[in-house]
């Protein structure tokens, strides 16, 4: 389904017409409306109910300007709107002021149907911080979705929502720790080389729900989106027990990207600690450059495979205790404090929706700020003011 897998900013009328030609029905992640929401209190509450229910459940799309019969799209007529941008702003303001806590990552796009009519597509991410409550106009209610529509949750369903974010984070951390233990134990026919390892794990919250079972042939077709960290050629993509792996070539295994059937990604690079004259150092600038070359392709690759957000992004350094993480041009100088632990589990980052490259970089920034804290800096110096990783291509200060 194009509307689920495609780039939101690139959606066109043809994508909406595909819903009609394919007779795509409403469901857990899709709802049609023939008209805009009005300005009355009841219309505002209806709008807030619909989007909060998506966020409290599995996320999805709300499309305004679609005629349907029995829940099946029959035509794209659009709605009258002299100023689509003003209508988008009105809906954004209603969402911000009428729901607690605010839902992050809602996106709204107008698509012209003819000269005076437009369709509106709202993409609502599954929330990382549910439940969201409708508070506008004296309301104080929670809503969730199931396949038959929207309803108010039971006490037990509310309890699940309140514990969902904690449970998902615990599952993500358990997955990461189990995988690192397996790699350090020498799992597989070609164990990852030691001498300091970096792990990048991307964990979709849906991975533990049983909702995701990837098409391995589709992964193979798009395997260049999942090239190993630091690899530009000499890759060995193949199917394996866990799903699909893209491994660096060479006599020894210096890194790979493993895509699991449930949408999880494990990307690694081994042998990152270099030794010279008794000094153990990690080339931080080079390692980070490798990471930010592949981070967005990995995330966009999951999007194209239909994996629903939100995503948890985790970085771990293993076997690095006492090594210097060098971020200056002269990487062998003793400028930075040595890393304090053999294993550094850096703070997790979160992506409510797929977003753009800068959103991907922002999700990783807490990890690298903490890593730079460990070597004596107040924060990473490799991000610009917008949160994009730029390396040393900006004025480099030495805040300590």
N, C-alpha and C positions, 0 to 999 in steps of 0.2 A: 504494500500500500504506500503510494508515493508520499502522501501527506505525513505519514509517520516517519518515514525514513529520510525524507528529503531535507535539504537546507531550508530552514524556515524563511529566511529572507528571499529565497529564490522561488517561493510558491507562486504559481500563476493560475489563471482561470482554467487552464487545461488540467491542472491537478485537481481542481474541484469538479470539473466535468467528468474526470475519471471516476469519481465517487458515484456519479449517476450511471455511467456506462457499465460499471462493474456491480451496480446495485448493492453498494456497501451499506449495511444496516447500522443504525445506532447501536452502541454497546457500552461496555465498561469504560472505554477511553474515547468515546466519540458521541457527540450530541449535535443535532441540527435544530435551528430556530429559523422561522420564516421572517421574523421581524426584529427590529432593534428593541432593546429594553428601554422603556419610557422613563420619565422623571418622577412618577408617583412613588410614594413610599413602598407600595406593594411591588412595583416594578424593580426598584432598587434592591429590595430584599430578595426578590427572585434571582437577580443577577448575582448577588453575593452568595446566595445559597448554591447556585450552580458551580461557581468557580471554587468555592471553599470545599465542596464535595469532591471535585476532581483532585484538589491538593491533598485532602485527607485520605484519598484512596490510592489510585495508581496513576494520577495525572491524566492528561489527554487533551483533546481538541473540542472546542465549542465553535460551531460555524453558524454565523448569522447570515440569512439571505438564501437559505436552501429550503425548497419545498420538499415535503416527504409524505409518504403514505405508508402507514404501518411501520414507521421507523426506517423506511428505505428511501434514500434520496431519489427524487424524480426529476428535479430541474433546479438550475441555479438562476434564480430571478434577481438576486440582490435586493437591497433595500434603498429607498430614496435617502440620499445624503449629499447636501450641497457642499459640506466641508468634512471629508473623511478624517482629516488630521484632528479636527476639533472633537469629533466623535470618539476617536481613540483616546484623546486626552481626558475626556469626560469619564470613560470607562476606567482608565488608569486611576483617576482621582477617587472614583467610587470604591475601587478595590483597596486603595491605600487607607482610606478613612473609615471603611466599614467592616474591616476584618481584623481580628487580633489573634495571634501576632500577624504582622504583615506577611503576605506570601511573596517570597522572593522569586524572581525569574519569570513572571508572567510576561508573555509577549503577545502583541496584537498587531495584525497587519490588515490593511484594506486592499481589496483586489477589485479593480474596475470591471463591471459587467457590461455597462453601456455608458452613455454620456452622463446620465444623472443617477445611476444606481451602482452600488458597490456591495460586495460581500465582505464580511469581516471574519477573520480567523483568529481565535484566541488559543494560544498554546499554554496550558497550565501544567507546570511540573509537579510530579509527586513530591510532596514536601518532606524535608528532612526534619522539620520541627512541628509535627502535628501534635494535637489537633488545633485547627483554626476555627475560630468562633465568629459568627455573624453578630455584630454589635450595633449596626446602624439602626437609627430610628427606634431605639428602645428594645431592639431584639437582643436575645442572648441565647443563641442556639448553635449546635453543632450539626453538621450534615456529612454523610458519606455516600458513595455510589456503589451499587452492584449492577448486575447485568440488566435488571428490570428498571433501573432509574435511581432516584435520590431518596434517601430516607434519613431520619434522625437515628443515631446509633443507640444501641442498648448500653446498659452500664458495662457489660463485659466488653463490648466493642470499643467503648471509650477507654477502658482500662488498657486495652491492646494499643490504642493510638498513643496514649500517654507514655507507654514504655517502648514504643517502636523505635525511636531514634537511638535510645540507649542499647536496645537489643541489636540493632543493625551494626552499630559501632563495635559492640562486643564480638559479633560474628566476623566482622572485617578483621579485627585484630587477631582473632583466633586463627582465621585463614592465613594471615600473614605469618604468624609465629610458627604455625605447623609447616608452612612451605619453607621457611628459612631453616627450620630444624631438619627437614628432609634434604635440602640442598647441602647443608653442612655435614650431613651423614653420608654424603656421596651418592645420592639417588641417581639412577639412570645409567645408561651405557657409557655416556661421556660426561662425567661429573664436572661441574663448574670449577675452574681453577681457584685455588685459595690465594693468599697474599693480599687480603683486603677485598671485600665484595660490596657492590652497591645493588640494592633491590628497589625497584619501582613496582608497587602493586596498585592496580586500579580495581576497585571493588564496587560493582553496581549493587545498590540496595536490593534490587529485585533478584539478585543471585541466590539468596537464601529462601526465596518464596516459591521456587519451582516454576516461575513464569518464563524463564529463559532457557532455551535449548537451541544453540546456534546451528546454522547450516554450515557444516565444515567445508563444503565445496565453495560456498560464498567467501569464506575466510581465505581459502587458497587463491581464489580469483583476485582478491584484494590484498594479498600478503605483503605488498610493498608498503602498505600503510603501517605494517607491524615489523619493520626491519629492526634488527637488534640495535641496542644503544651503541653508537660509535661505528656502526658498520655502514659502509657505502657500496660495498660489492662483496662477492664471495660468500653469499648466504646459502643456507641449505634448508629450504622450507619443506615440511612434510607433515603428514598426519601422525599422531601418536596416541597413547592411551588416554591422556587427559583431554585431547582435542586436536590442537594444531600447534606446531612449534616452528619457529624461524630462527635457525641457529647460525652463528658466525662460523665461517670456514676455518680450516687450519688443523694442525695436528692435535692441538689441545682446545678445549671448550672455554673460550674467553667471554662468552656471553650468548644470550638467546632471548627471544620473546616467546612466551608460552601463552596461548589463548585457550582458556578453558571453555567447555561447552556451555557453562552457565554465564558466560560473559566476563568473567574475571581475567585480568591480564597480570602476568608476572614477567617483568623485563629485568635483565641482570647484566652486570659487567664485572668480571673478575680480574684479580691482579692489579688493583688500583693503587696499592701502596708500593712505591718505588724506593729502592735503597741505593745510597751512594755515600761512600766513606763513613759508614755506620749511621747515616742519617736516614730516617724513614719519613717519606713525604708523599702527599697525595696532590696531584696537579688539579686544584679545585676549579680554576677557570676552564680548563679543557673538559673536565668531567661535566660541569654544569652546561657547557656548550653542547656536548653530546646529548644531555638529557632534554634540553629545550628544543633541540632539533626534532625529537621524536614524540614529545608529549602531546602536542596538538594532533599530529597524524594518528596516534593511538586513540585519542578520545573521539576524533571524527570517524575513525574506522569503526568504533563501537556504535556510534550514531547510525552509520550507513548499514550496519548489520541489524538495526532495529532494536538495540538494547535500550530499555527505558532508563532515563535518569531517575533519581539523583545518583551521583558517583562519589565514592570516597577514594581519595588519592593519598598514598602512603609511600614514604621514602625511608629506607633503613640502610645503615652502614654496618658491616660486620667485619671483625678482624682488623680493626683500625686503632685500637687502644695505644696511646703513646705516639701515634704518627702526627705529623704536622699537616694540616689542611691548608695548602698554599693558595692564596688568592692574589698575590702580587706577581709582577712580571718575572722577578727573580725568585723562582719557586723554591730554590734551595737555601734561601736565607732564613734565619731563625726569627722571623717576624711575628709568627702567630703562636699562640699557646698550643701545646699538644692536645689531641682529643682525649677526653677523660676516660672513656669506656671502650671495651672491645666491641660492644654492640650498641649502636645509637638508633633508637626508634624515634624518629623525628615526628613532630606534631602533624596530625592528619589534616588534609584539606578537603573541602566539600564543593561539589558542583551540583547546584539545584537543577540546572538545565545545561544543555550542551554549549550554548553561548558561542563566543568568538575566542580567538587565540589569546587575547588579553585576559579573558575570564579563566582560561586554563592556567595561565601563568600566575594569576592571583591565587588560584587554589593551591599552588605549590609554594607560594611565598612564605607561609608560616613555617614550613619545614626548613627552608634555607635561612630564614632569619634566626631560627634556633641553632642551626649549624654554625652560623657566623657568631652567634652569642658564645658558643662553646670555645671559639678561638679568640675571644676578647673584643668583638665588635658589638656595637649597639644594634645592628641589623645588617642584613645583606646590602652590599653596595652595588650589586649588579642589576637592580630593578630600577626603572625610571619612575617618574611620579605617577603615571597611570597604572603601574603594576606590571608592566611588560619587562621580561628579562632581556637586557641589552648587553650583558657582560661588561667589559671595560670600555665600551664605546661612548662613555659619558665622563664628565669630570669625576675623578675618583678621589674620594676623601678617605681619611684614615680615622674615622670616629671610633673611639675605643672605650 
